[in-house]
Amino acid sequence: MGKVIRNQRTVEFIRHAGEKRGFYVILLSRLLPFISFDLISYMAGLSGIRPWAFILATALGMLPATIIYTFIGHEIPVLEEHSPIVLTVTVVFIFILIVFSLVQGIRKKA
């Protein structure tokens, strides 16, 4: 672990946070869509969080997004039937988000 994070104080902070408040940290971070799931998992691996707490917090934290994605996916055929304009705007918006994300990724690499 020392090779990954060279600052021992940082390692101790992560370990202490995982032991004391790991469940809540994981739960809240899973609720925020802009935080990398990989980063959360790596930090949890460095921390002292118990595996069952990590699994439960991850499942509960992902539940709201899963419900929303399922609802939206279920409603797409209905939107297509009743409102082609709404579907078109949604698809264009998603396309713009994908292009924006790709451009950001290219800028970070450069």
N, C-alpha and C positions, 0 to 999 in steps of 0.2 A: 504494500500500500504506500510505503514511503517513496517509492519511485514514481508513482502516479501523481501524488500530491506531496511536494517536498516540504511544505510548511507543516510542522508537527502540530501547531496550534489549530490549524484548519482541520486536520484529521481528528483531533480530540473534540473539537466543536461538533463536527458531523457525527461522531460516535456518541457523544453525550446527547445531542438533539434526537438521534434515533432511539436511544434507550428511554428517554423521558417523554418525548412528544412525537415519536415516529409515526404512530397511527394517524394523528391529526395532520402532520406535515404531508404525508403521502395522500391522505384523503383530499385535502385542500388543493394540492398540486395536480391531482388527477382531474379535479373539477375545472381547472384553468386550461383551456385548449391551446394556449400559446406557449406552454412549457413543454419541452421535449420529454416524451415518455422515456426515451433512452437515458437522458440525464437523471431523471427521477430514479430510475432503476439502478443506475450506477451509484448514485449517492446513497440509496438504500442499502446497496451491497457493502458500502464502506461503513455504514452506520451500524448501530447495535440493535436495530429493529428486529423483532421476532418474525420469522417467516409467516406465521398465521396472521399476524397483525398487518404485514405487508399485503398479503393476499386479500384479506377482508377490506382493507382500505382501498386497494386498487379496484376491487369489484364494486364497492359502494360508490367510489368516485367516478367510475366509468358508466354507472347505471343511468344518470340523467342524459348524458350525450347519446347513449345507445337508444333510449326511448325516443329522443328527439329525432335521431337519424332514421329510426324505424318508422315513426309517424310521417316524416317527410317522404320517405321512400314509398310508403303506402298511399300517400295522397297524390303522388305525381300523375298516375293515370287519371284521377279525378280532375286535377288541374288541366291536364291535356284536353280532356273532353269539354270542360266548361270555360277554360280561359287560356287559349294558345298564347296570348300576349304575356301572361304571367310566367308561363313555362319558358318562353323565349327569353324574357328578361332574366330569369333565374339562370338559365344555361349560359347566357352572355356574362353574367356576373361571376359565375363559377369559373368560366374561361379566363376572365380578367384576373381573378385571384391566382389561378394556376400560372399564368404568364408572369404576374408580379412576383410570385414566389421563385420562379425559375430565374428571373432577372436578379433578384436579391442573392440567390445562391451563386450565380456567376460573378456578381460584384464581390462577394466575400472571398471567392477563390482567387480573384485577380489582385 
